[in-house]
Amino acid sequence: MIALAIQFTRKQYVPWAYWLVVVLISAVGTLITDILTDTFGVPVEVSTGIFTFGLDTGRVT
């Protein structure tokens, strides 16, 4: 959340802030998927659908 706050408060592109958020979101997404799959038995296909739906609904048109 702190990295996202830093990224969103920048008035222009700041490479280190952008890439920090990209890496952290990738790691957190992987951890969430692993927890859903390994702990709760959610199939990978279902978690993929959940994340896809979440990304699609967050789209700005």
All heavy atoms as a GROMACS GRO file, in nm:
protein
  474
    1MET      N    1   0.082  -0.118   0.000
    1MET     CA    2   0.000   0.000   0.000
    1MET      C    3   0.087   0.125   0.000
    1MET      O    4   0.052   0.224  -0.064
    1MET     CB    5  -0.093  -0.003   0.120
    1MET     CG    6  -0.195  -0.118   0.119
    1MET     SD    7  -0.297  -0.127  -0.028
    1MET     CE    8  -0.396   0.015  -0.011
    2ILE      N    9   0.197   0.120   0.071
    2ILE     CA   10   0.287   0.236   0.075
    2ILE      C   11   0.346   0.261  -0.063
    2ILE      O   12   0.352   0.375  -0.109
    2ILE     CB   13   0.398   0.216   0.181
    2ILE    CG1   14   0.336   0.216   0.321
    2ILE    CG2   15   0.504   0.324   0.170
    2ILE    CD1   16   0.429   0.171   0.431
    3ALA      N   17   0.388   0.154  -0.130
    3ALA     CA   18   0.445   0.168  -0.265
    3ALA      C   19   0.341   0.224  -0.361
    3ALA      O   20   0.373   0.309  -0.446
    3ALA     CB   21   0.498   0.034  -0.314
    4LEU      N   22   0.217   0.179  -0.351
    4LEU     CA   23   0.111   0.233  -0.437
    4LEU      C   24   0.086   0.380  -0.407
    4LEU      O   25   0.068   0.460  -0.499
    4LEU     CB   26  -0.019   0.154  -0.418
    4LEU     CG   27  -0.030   0.023  -0.492
    4LEU    CD1   28  -0.157  -0.051  -0.449
    4LEU    CD2   29  -0.029   0.044  -0.641
    5ALA      N   30   0.088   0.417  -0.281
    5ALA     CA   31   0.069   0.558  -0.244
    5ALA      C   32   0.181   0.644  -0.302
    5ALA      O   33   0.155   0.752  -0.356
    5ALA     CB   34   0.064   0.572  -0.093
    6ILE      N   35   0.303   0.594  -0.295
    6ILE     CA   36   0.416   0.668  -0.353
    6ILE      C   37   0.396   0.683  -0.503
    6ILE      O   38   0.412   0.791  -0.558
    6ILE     CB   39   0.550   0.597  -0.322
    6ILE    CG1   40   0.581   0.607  -0.172
    6ILE    CG2   41   0.663   0.656  -0.405
    6ILE    CD1   42   0.696   0.519  -0.128
    7GLN      N   43   0.359   0.574  -0.569
    7GLN     CA   44   0.340   0.577  -0.714
    7GLN      C   45   0.230   0.675  -0.754
    7GLN      O   46   0.246   0.754  -0.846
    7GLN     CB   47   0.306   0.436  -0.765
    7GLN     CG   48   0.265   0.428  -0.910
    7GLN     CD   49   0.376   0.464  -1.007
    7GLN    OE1   50   0.492   0.457  -0.974
    7GLN    NE2   51   0.339   0.503  -1.126
    8PHE      N   52   0.118   0.673  -0.684
    8PHE     CA   53   0.004   0.757  -0.722
    8PHE      C   54   0.024   0.905  -0.688
    8PHE      O   55  -0.045   0.990  -0.742
    8PHE     CB   56  -0.124   0.706  -0.659
    8PHE     CG   57  -0.174   0.578  -0.722
    8PHE    CD1   58  -0.225   0.477  -0.643
    8PHE    CD2   59  -0.170   0.560  -0.858
    8PHE    CE1   60  -0.272   0.359  -0.700
    8PHE    CE2   61  -0.216   0.443  -0.917
    8PHE     CZ   62  -0.267   0.342  -0.838
    9THR      N   63   0.117   0.935  -0.600
    9THR     CA   64   0.141   1.076  -0.566
    9THR      C   65   0.245   1.142  -0.656
    9THR      O   66   0.263   1.263  -0.648
    9THR     CB   67   0.184   1.092  -0.418
    9THR    OG1   68   0.302   1.016  -0.396
    9THR    CG2   69   0.073   1.046  -0.325
   10ARG      N   70   0.312   1.064  -0.739
   10ARG     CA   71   0.411   1.122  -0.832
   10ARG      C   72   0.338   1.196  -0.943
   10ARG      O   73   0.240   1.147  -0.998
   10ARG     CB   74   0.500   1.015  -0.895
   10ARG     CG   75   0.581   0.928  -0.798
   10ARG     CD   76   0.674   1.009  -0.714
   10ARG     NE   77   0.617   1.014  -0.579
   10ARG     CZ   78   0.664   1.086  -0.480
   10ARG    NH1   79   0.768   1.161  -0.496
   10ARG    NH2   80   0.608   1.082  -0.363
   11LYS      N   81   0.386   1.312  -0.978
   11LYS     CA   82   0.325   1.392  -1.085
   11LYS      C   83   0.373   1.348  -1.223
   11LYS      O   84   0.312   1.377  -1.324
   11LYS     CB   85   0.359   1.539  -1.066
   11LYS     CG   86   0.311   1.593  -0.934
   11LYS     CD   87   0.182   1.666  -0.951
   11LYS     CE   88   0.147   1.738  -0.822
   11LYS     NZ   89   0.026   1.693  -0.763
   12GLN      N   90   0.485   1.278  -1.227
   12GLN     CA   91   0.539   1.228  -1.353
   12GLN      C   92   0.595   1.088  -1.331
   12GLN      O   93   0.600   1.039  -1.219
   12GLN     CB   94   0.647   1.322  -1.406
   12GLN     CG   95   0.766   1.338  -1.312
   12GLN     CD   96   0.863   1.444  -1.362
   12GLN    OE1   97   0.831   1.519  -1.452
   12GLN    NE2   98   0.980   1.448  -1.304
   13TYR      N   99   0.637   1.026  -1.440
   13TYR     CA  100   0.691   0.890  -1.435
   13TYR      C  101   0.821   0.887  -1.355
   13TYR      O  102   0.915   0.960  -1.385
   13TYR     CB  103   0.714   0.840  -1.578
   13TYR     CG  104   0.785   0.707  -1.586
   13TYR    CD1  105   0.721   0.591  -1.547
   13TYR    CD2  106   0.914   0.698  -1.634
   13TYR    CE1  107   0.784   0.468  -1.555
   13TYR    CE2  108   0.978   0.576  -1.644
   13TYR     CZ  109   0.913   0.461  -1.604
   13TYR     OH  110   0.977   0.341  -1.612
   14VAL      N  111   0.822   0.804  -1.252
   14VAL     CA  112   0.942   0.783  -1.171
   14VAL      C  113   0.973   0.634  -1.179
   14VAL      O  114   0.900   0.552  -1.121
   14VAL     CB  115   0.919   0.827  -1.024
   14VAL    CG1  116   1.043   0.802  -0.941
   14VAL    CG2  117   0.876   0.973  -1.019
   15PRO      N  118   1.078   0.597  -1.254
   15PRO     CA  119   1.102   0.454  -1.281
   15PRO      C  120   1.109   0.366  -1.156
   15PRO      O  121   1.047   0.260  -1.154
   15PRO     CB  122   1.237   0.455  -1.355
   15PRO     CG  123   1.244   0.590  -1.418
   15PRO     CD  124   1.175   0.682  -1.322
   16TRP      N  125   1.182   0.408  -1.054
   16TRP     CA  126   1.196   0.319  -0.939
   16TRP      C  127   1.063   0.297  -0.869
   16TRP      O  128   1.035   0.186  -0.822
   16TRP     CB  129   1.301   0.372  -0.840
   16TRP     CG  130   1.261   0.497  -0.767
   16TRP    CD1  131   1.292   0.625  -0.802
   16TRP    CD2  132   1.182   0.506  -0.648
   16TRP    NE1  133   1.236   0.714  -0.712
   16TRP    CE2  134   1.169   0.643  -0.616
   16TRP    CE3  135   1.120   0.413  -0.566
   16TRP    CZ2  136   1.097   0.688  -0.507
   16TRP    CZ3  137   1.048   0.459  -0.456
   16TRP    CH2  138   1.037   0.594  -0.427
   17ALA      N  139   0.978   0.398  -0.863
   17ALA     CA  140   0.846   0.382  -0.798
   17ALA      C  141   0.757   0.291  -0.880
   17ALA      O  142   0.688   0.203  -0.826
   17ALA     CB  143   0.781   0.519  -0.777
   18TYR      N  144   0.757   0.311  -1.011
   18TYR     CA  145   0.676   0.227  -1.100
   18TYR      C  146   0.716   0.080  -1.089
   18TYR      O  147   0.632  -0.007  -1.070
   18TYR     CB  148   0.691   0.277  -1.244
   18TYR     CG  149   0.624   0.186  -1.345
   18TYR    CD1  150   0.489   0.196  -1.370
   18TYR    CD2  151   0.698   0.090  -1.415
   18TYR    CE1  152   0.427   0.115  -1.463
   18TYR    CE2  153   0.637   0.008  -1.507
   18TYR     CZ  154   0.502   0.021  -1.531
   18TYR     OH  155   0.442  -0.062  -1.621
   19TRP      N  156   0.846   0.054  -1.102
   19TRP     CA  157   0.892  -0.085  -1.102
   19TRP      C  158   0.880  -0.150  -0.966
   19TRP      O  159   0.859  -0.271  -0.954
   19TRP     CB  160   1.033  -0.096  -1.158
   19TRP     CG  161   1.029  -0.077  -1.306
   19TRP    CD1  162   1.070   0.031  -1.378
   19TRP    CD2  163   0.973  -0.168  -1.402
   19TRP    NE1  164   1.043   0.013  -1.511
   19TRP    CE2  165   0.985  -0.108  -1.530
   19TRP    CE3  166   0.914  -0.294  -1.393
   19TRP    CZ2  167   0.941  -0.171  -1.645
   19TRP    CZ3  168   0.871  -0.356  -1.508
   19TRP    CH2  169   0.884  -0.295  -1.632
   20LEU      N  170   0.890  -0.072  -0.860
   20LEU     CA  171   0.868  -0.126  -0.726
   20LEU      C  172   0.725  -0.179  -0.714
   20LEU      O  173   0.702  -0.289  -0.665
   20LEU     CB  174   0.894  -0.020  -0.619
   20LEU     CG  175   0.867  -0.062  -0.475
   20LEU    CD1  176   0.956  -0.177  -0.434
   20LEU    CD2  177   0.882   0.058  -0.382
   21VAL      N  178   0.629  -0.101  -0.762
   21VAL     CA  179   0.489  -0.143  -0.758
   21VAL      C  180   0.468  -0.267  -0.846
   21VAL      O  181   0.399  -0.361  -0.805
   21VAL     CB  182   0.396  -0.028  -0.802
   21VAL    CG1  183   0.254  -0.077  -0.823
   21VAL    CG2  184   0.399   0.083  -0.699
   22VAL      N  185   0.527  -0.270  -0.964
   22VAL     CA  186   0.513  -0.386  -1.053
   22VAL      C  187   0.565  -0.513  -0.985
   22VAL      O  188   0.497  -0.616  -0.984
   22VAL     CB  189   0.587  -0.362  -1.187
   22VAL    CG1  190   0.598  -0.491  -1.268
   22VAL    CG2  191   0.518  -0.254  -1.268
   23VAL      N  192   0.681  -0.505  -0.925
   23VAL     CA  193   0.740  -0.624  -0.860
   23VAL      C  194   0.657  -0.667  -0.739
   23VAL      O  195   0.629  -0.786  -0.721
   23VAL     CB  196   0.886  -0.594  -0.819
   23VAL    CG1  197   0.941  -0.703  -0.727
   23VAL    CG2  198   0.974  -0.581  -0.943
   24LEU      N  199   0.615  -0.571  -0.658
   24LEU     CA  200   0.537  -0.605  -0.538
   24LEU      C  201   0.400  -0.664  -0.573
   24LEU      O  202   0.357  -0.761  -0.510
   24LEU     CB  203   0.522  -0.483  -0.447
   24LEU     CG  204   0.650  -0.437  -0.379
   24LEU    CD1  205   0.626  -0.310  -0.300
   24LEU    CD2  206   0.706  -0.546  -0.290
   25ILE      N  207   0.333  -0.608  -0.674
   25ILE     CA  208   0.204  -0.662  -0.714
   25ILE      C  209   0.220  -0.804  -0.769
   25ILE      O  210   0.139  -0.892  -0.742
   25ILE     CB  211   0.134  -0.569  -0.815
   25ILE    CG1  212   0.085  -0.445  -0.742
   25ILE    CG2  213   0.019  -0.640  -0.885
   25ILE    CD1  214   0.023  -0.340  -0.831
   26SER      N  215   0.328  -0.827  -0.844
   26SER     CA  216   0.353  -0.961  -0.896
   26SER      C  217   0.374  -1.061  -0.782
   26SER      O  218   0.319  -1.171  -0.784
   26SER     CB  219   0.476  -0.960  -0.986
   26SER     OG  220   0.456  -0.878  -1.097
   27ALA      N  221   0.454  -1.022  -0.684
   27ALA     CA  222   0.482  -1.111  -0.572
   27ALA      C  223   0.356  -1.137  -0.489
   27ALA      O  224   0.326  -1.252  -0.452
   27ALA     CB  225   0.592  -1.052  -0.484
   28VAL      N  226   0.281  -1.033  -0.460
   28VAL     CA  227   0.159  -1.047  -0.379
   28VAL      C  228   0.055  -1.131  -0.453
   28VAL      O  229  -0.009  -1.218  -0.394
   28VAL     CB  230   0.102  -0.910  -0.338
   28VAL    CG1  231  -0.036  -0.923  -0.278
   28VAL    CG2  232   0.197  -0.841  -0.242
   29GLY      N  233   0.040  -1.107  -0.584
   29GLY     CA  234  -0.054  -1.187  -0.663
   29GLY      C  235  -0.019  -1.335  -0.661
   29GLY      O  236  -0.106  -1.422  -0.649
   30THR      N  237   0.110  -1.364  -0.672
   30THR     CA  238   0.156  -1.503  -0.667
   30THR      C  239   0.128  -1.564  -0.530
   30THR      O  240   0.081  -1.678  -0.519
   30THR     CB  241   0.306  -1.511  -0.699
   30THR    OG1  242   0.327  -1.458  -0.830
   30THR    CG2  243   0.356  -1.654  -0.694
   31LEU      N  244   0.154  -1.489  -0.425
   31LEU     CA  245   0.128  -1.540  -0.289
   31LEU      C  246  -0.020  -1.567  -0.266
   31LEU      O  247  -0.057  -1.669  -0.207
   31LEU     CB  248   0.180  -1.442  -0.185
   31LEU     CG  249   0.332  -1.432  -0.172
   31LEU    CD1  250   0.370  -1.316  -0.081
   31LEU    CD2  251   0.388  -1.562  -0.118
   32ILE      N  252  -0.105  -1.476  -0.312
   32ILE     CA  253  -0.249  -1.495  -0.296
   32ILE      C  254  -0.295  -1.619  -0.372
   32ILE      O  255  -0.373  -1.700  -0.319
   32ILE     CB  256  -0.326  -1.370  -0.343
   32ILE    CG1  257  -0.301  -1.254  -0.246
   32ILE    CG2  258  -0.476  -1.399  -0.353
   32ILE    CD1  259  -0.353  -1.121  -0.294
   33THR      N  260  -0.246  -1.636  -0.494
   33THR     CA  261  -0.281  -1.754  -0.572
   33THR      C  262  -0.234  -1.882  -0.504
   33THR      O  263  -0.308  -1.980  -0.498
   33THR     CB  264  -0.221  -1.745  -0.714
   33THR    OG1  265  -0.270  -1.626  -0.776
   33THR    CG2  266  -0.258  -1.865  -0.798
   34ASP      N  267  -0.112  -1.881  -0.451
   34ASP     CA  268  -0.060  -1.998  -0.380
   34ASP      C  269  -0.145  -2.031  -0.258
   34ASP      O  270  -0.175  -2.148  -0.231
   34ASP     CB  271   0.085  -1.976  -0.337
   34ASP     CG  272   0.182  -1.982  -0.452
   34ASP    OD1  273   0.142  -2.027  -0.562
   34ASP    OD2  274   0.298  -1.940  -0.435
   35ILE      N  275  -0.185  -1.930  -0.183
   35ILE     CA  276  -0.269  -1.953  -0.064
   35ILE      C  277  -0.404  -2.010  -0.105
   35ILE      O  278  -0.453  -2.106  -0.045
   35ILE     CB  279  -0.285  -1.823   0.017
   35ILE    CG1  280  -0.152  -1.787   0.082
   35ILE    CG2  281  -0.395  -1.837   0.121
   35ILE    CD1  282  -0.148  -1.648   0.143
   36LEU      N  283  -0.465  -1.950  -0.207
   36LEU     CA  284  -0.595  -2.001  -0.253
   36LEU      C  285  -0.585  -2.146  -0.299
   36LEU      O  286  -0.672  -2.229  -0.268
   36LEU     CB  287  -0.649  -1.914  -0.368
   36LEU     CG  288  -0.699  -1.775  -0.331
   36LEU    CD1  289  -0.732  -1.695  -0.457
   36LEU    CD2  290  -0.821  -1.784  -0.241
   37THR      N  291  -0.480  -2.177  -0.373
   37THR     CA  292  -0.464  -2.312  -0.428
   37THR      C  293  -0.424  -2.414  -0.322
   37THR      O  294  -0.486  -2.519  -0.309
   37THR     CB  295  -0.360  -2.311  -0.542
   37THR    OG1  296  -0.403  -2.218  -0.641
   37THR    CG2  297  -0.344  -2.448  -0.605
   38ASP      N  298  -0.320  -2.382  -0.246
   38ASP     CA  299  -0.263  -2.479  -0.152
   38ASP      C  300  -0.344  -2.492  -0.023
   38ASP      O  301  -0.360  -2.602   0.029
   38ASP     CB  302  -0.119  -2.442  -0.117
   38ASP     CG  303  -0.028  -2.445  -0.239
   38ASP    OD1  304  -0.063  -2.510  -0.339
   38ASP    OD2  305   0.079  -2.379  -0.234
   39THR      N  306  -0.395  -2.384   0.029
   39THR     CA  307  -0.465  -2.387   0.158
   39THR      C  308  -0.614  -2.416   0.143
   39THR      O  309  -0.670  -2.494   0.218
   39THR     CB  310  -0.446  -2.253   0.232
   39THR    OG1  311  -0.306  -2.227   0.245
   39THR    CG2  312  -0.509  -2.258   0.370
   40PHE      N  313  -0.676  -2.351   0.043
   40PHE     CA  314  -0.820  -2.361   0.030
   40PHE      C  315  -0.865  -2.452  -0.083
   40PHE      O  316  -0.985  -2.471  -0.103
   40PHE     CB  317  -0.881  -2.221   0.013
   40PHE     CG  318  -0.857  -2.132   0.131
   40PHE    CD1  319  -0.769  -2.026   0.122
   40PHE    CD2  320  -0.919  -2.155   0.253
   40PHE    CE1  321  -0.744  -1.943   0.231
   40PHE    CE2  322  -0.896  -2.074   0.363
   40PHE     CZ  323  -0.808  -1.968   0.351
   41GLY      N  324  -0.770  -2.506  -0.158
   41GLY     CA  325  -0.804  -2.602  -0.264
   41GLY      C  326  -0.872  -2.541  -0.385
   41GLY      O  327  -0.940  -2.612  -0.460
   42VAL      N  328  -0.858  -2.410  -0.403
   42VAL     CA  329  -0.919  -2.344  -0.519
   42VAL      C  330  -0.836  -2.377  -0.643
   42VAL      O  331  -0.715  -2.357  -0.642
   42VAL     CB  332  -0.925  -2.190  -0.497
   42VAL    CG1  333  -0.980  -2.120  -0.620
   42VAL    CG2  334  -1.006  -2.157  -0.374
   43PRO      N  335  -0.899  -2.430  -0.748
   43PRO     CA  336  -0.823  -2.460  -0.869
   43PRO      C  337  -0.762  -2.332  -0.929
   43PRO      O  338  -0.818  -2.224  -0.919
   43PRO     CB  339  -0.928  -2.517  -0.965
   43PRO     CG  340  -1.041  -2.562  -0.878
   43PRO     CD  341  -1.040  -2.470  -0.759
   44VAL      N  342  -0.645  -2.350  -0.991
   44VAL     CA  343  -0.575  -2.236  -1.051
   44VAL      C  344  -0.664  -2.167  -1.156
   44VAL      O  345  -0.663  -2.045  -1.167
   44VAL     CB  346  -0.441  -2.282  -1.114
   44VAL    CG1  347  -0.375  -2.169  -1.189
   44VAL    CG2  348  -0.348  -2.334  -1.006
   45GLU      N  349  -0.742  -2.244  -1.228
   45GLU     CA  350  -0.830  -2.186  -1.330
   45GLU      C  351  -0.932  -2.091  -1.267
   45GLU      O  352  -0.965  -1.988  -1.324
   45GLU     CB  353  -0.902  -2.296  -1.408
   45GLU     CG  354  -0.812  -2.386  -1.488
   45GLU     CD  355  -0.746  -2.496  -1.407
   45GLU    OE1  356  -0.779  -2.515  -1.289
   45GLU    OE2  357  -0.657  -2.564  -1.463
   46VAL      N  358  -0.980  -2.126  -1.149
   46VAL     CA  359  -1.079  -2.041  -1.081
   46VAL      C  360  -1.013  -1.913  -1.031
   46VAL      O  361  -1.067  -1.804  -1.049
   46VAL     CB  362  -1.146  -2.118  -0.965
   46VAL    CG1  363  -1.235  -2.026  -0.883
   46VAL    CG2  364  -1.226  -2.235  -1.018
   47SER      N  365  -0.895  -1.925  -0.969
   47SER     CA  366  -0.828  -1.804  -0.921
   47SER      C  367  -0.788  -1.714  -1.038
   47SER      O  368  -0.794  -1.591  -1.027
   47SER     CB  369  -0.706  -1.838  -0.835
   47SER     OG  370  -0.608  -1.908  -0.909
   48THR      N  371  -0.752  -1.774  -1.152
   48THR     CA  372  -0.722  -1.695  -1.271
   48THR      C  373  -0.845  -1.618  -1.315
   48THR      O  374  -0.837  -1.499  -1.348
   48THR     CB  375  -0.672  -1.785  -1.386
   48THR    OG1  376  -0.555  -1.853  -1.343
   48THR    CG2  377  -0.643  -1.705  -1.511
   49GLY      N  378  -0.960  -1.683  -1.314
   49GLY     CA  379  -1.084  -1.616  -1.350
   49GLY      C  380  -1.118  -1.503  -1.254
   49GLY      O  381  -1.163  -1.396  -1.297
   50ILE      N  382  -1.094  -1.524  -1.126
   50ILE     CA  383  -1.120  -1.420  -1.025
   50ILE      C  384  -1.033  -1.298  -1.050
   50ILE      O  385  -1.080  -1.184  -1.051
   50ILE     CB  386  -1.099  -1.475  -0.883
   50ILE    CG1  387  -1.206  -1.579  -0.850
   50ILE    CG2  388  -1.098  -1.362  -0.780
   50ILE    CD1  389  -1.178  -1.659  -0.724
   51PHE      N  390  -0.903  -1.322  -1.072
   51PHE     CA  391  -0.812  -1.210  -1.098
   51PHE      C  392  -0.845  -1.141  -1.230
   51PHE      O  393  -0.838  -1.018  -1.240
   51PHE     CB  394  -0.666  -1.256  -1.099
   51PHE     CG  395  -0.611  -1.281  -0.961
   51PHE    CD1  396  -0.562  -1.406  -0.927
   51PHE    CD2  397  -0.607  -1.181  -0.867
   51PHE    CE1  398  -0.510  -1.429  -0.801
   51PHE    CE2  399  -0.556  -1.202  -0.741
   51PHE     CZ  400  -0.507  -1.327  -0.707
   52THR      N  401  -0.882  -1.218  -1.331
   52THR     CA  402  -0.919  -1.159  -1.460
   52THR      C  403  -1.042  -1.071  -1.445
   52THR      O  404  -1.046  -0.959  -1.497
   52THR     CB  405  -0.945  -1.269  -1.564
   52THR    OG1  406  -0.826  -1.348  -1.577
   52THR    CG2  407  -0.982  -1.211  -1.699
   53PHE      N  408  -1.141  -1.120  -1.373
   53PHE     CA  409  -1.262  -1.041  -1.348
   53PHE      C  410  -1.228  -0.913  -1.272
   53PHE      O  411  -1.278  -0.805  -1.304
   53PHE     CB  412  -1.365  -1.124  -1.272
   53PHE     CG  413  -1.489  -1.047  -1.237
   53PHE    CD1  414  -1.586  -1.022  -1.334
   53PHE    CD2  415  -1.509  -1.000  -1.108
   53PHE    CE1  416  -1.701  -0.951  -1.302
   53PHE    CE2  417  -1.624  -0.928  -1.076
   53PHE     CZ  418  -1.719  -0.903  -1.173
   54GLY      N  419  -1.141  -0.926  -1.172
   54GLY     CA  420  -1.101  -0.809  -1.093
   54GLY      C  421  -1.030  -0.705  -1.176
   54GLY      O  422  -1.053  -0.585  -1.162
   55LEU      N  423  -0.944  -0.750  -1.266
   55LEU     CA  424  -0.874  -0.657  -1.354
   55LEU      C  425  -0.971  -0.592  -1.452
   55LEU      O  426  -0.961  -0.473  -1.480
   55LEU     CB  427  -0.763  -0.728  -1.431
   55LEU     CG  428  -0.640  -0.766  -1.350
   55LEU    CD1  429  -0.548  -0.854  -1.434
   55LEU    CD2  430  -0.567  -0.643  -1.303
   56ASP      N  431  -1.063  -0.671  -1.504
   56ASP     CA  432  -1.157  -0.620  -1.604
   56ASP      C  433  -1.251  -0.518  -1.543
   56ASP      O  434  -1.286  -0.419  -1.606
   56ASP     CB  435  -1.234  -0.736  -1.667
   56ASP     CG  436  -1.318  -0.691  -1.784
   56ASP    OD1  437  -1.262  -0.623  -1.872
   56ASP    OD2  438  -1.437  -0.723  -1.786
   57THR      N  439  -1.295  -0.540  -1.420
   57THR     CA  440  -1.390  -0.447  -1.358
   57THR      C  441  -1.322  -0.319  -1.312
   57THR      O  442  -1.388  -0.220  -1.288
   57THR     CB  443  -1.463  -0.511  -1.239
   57THR    OG1  444  -1.366  -0.556  -1.143
   57THR    CG2  445  -1.550  -0.626  -1.284
   58GLY      N  446  -1.191  -0.322  -1.300
   58GLY     CA  447  -1.118  -0.203  -1.259
   58GLY      C  448  -1.079  -0.114  -1.376
   58GLY      O  449  -1.016  -0.011  -1.360
   59ARG      N  450  -1.120  -0.152  -1.495
   59ARG     CA  451  -1.082  -0.082  -1.616
   59ARG      C  452  -1.153   0.054  -1.626
   59ARG      O  453  -1.270   0.066  -1.596
   59ARG     CB  454  -1.119  -0.170  -1.736
   59ARG     CG  455  -1.078  -0.119  -1.868
   59ARG     CD  456  -1.109  -0.219  -1.974
   59ARG     NE  457  -1.245  -0.267  -1.960
   59ARG     CZ  458  -1.301  -0.354  -2.041
   59ARG    NH1  459  -1.232  -0.406  -2.140
   59ARG    NH2  460  -1.425  -0.393  -2.023
   60VAL      N  461  -1.079   0.153  -1.669
   60VAL     CA  462  -1.135   0.285  -1.691
   60VAL      C  463  -1.168   0.299  -1.839
   60VAL      O  464  -1.084   0.275  -1.923
   60VAL     CB  465  -1.034   0.396  -1.648
   60VAL    CG1  466  -1.090   0.534  -1.681
   60VAL    CG2  467  -1.000   0.383  -1.503
   61THR      N  468  -1.292   0.337  -1.869
   61THR     CA  469  -1.331   0.350  -2.010
   61THR      C  470  -1.357   0.494  -2.046
   61THR      O  471  -1.381   0.578  -1.968
   61THR     CB  472  -1.457   0.267  -2.040
   61THR    OG1  473  -1.561   0.305  -1.951
   61THR    CG2  474  -1.428   0.120  -2.026
   0.00000   0.00000   0.00000
